[in-house]
Structure formats: C-alpha cells, structure tokens
Amino acid sequence: MFDFYDFSDDVFTGLQIRLEEASDDSEFAGQWFRRAIYPSTELSRNEANVLANQQSPVTPVWWDN
C-alpha cells in the first residue's frame, strides 16, 4: 500500500498520510513528517541549540537517508 514510503500494512495497520488542514497546496502536501518542531519554550530557553539544529519537519533523519 505504501510502497513509495516503504511502510508495510502488516506492521502499520491503517497508516495514512496525514490530511492537509487547509488544502493540497500546503508547504508539505503529501509528505511524511520525520521530525518534531521545537516548542517555543525551547527557543526561549535554549536558543543557540535550537537555531543550530532545527530543520524542516520533512528533512530525512538518520534512518531515512
């Protein structure tokens, strides 16, 4: 079912790409989020680390390169 993303229906029963809230022209339409966005409190408490490491939520991670 999700051959393009290499997910197995046997393991991820009922897994679906998230629905777009506004429309299909959103910045990340049809893409899987792989990263969490830093909370605003982290930016105010640890700004240097956040700015050095934050990336797009769809940027591949170590297991997805």
Summary of the structure (lengths in Angstrom):
residues: 65
radius of gyration: 15.0
end to end distance: 21.3
largest distance: 42.3
contacts: 98
relative contact order: 0.15
helix: 25%
strand: 3%
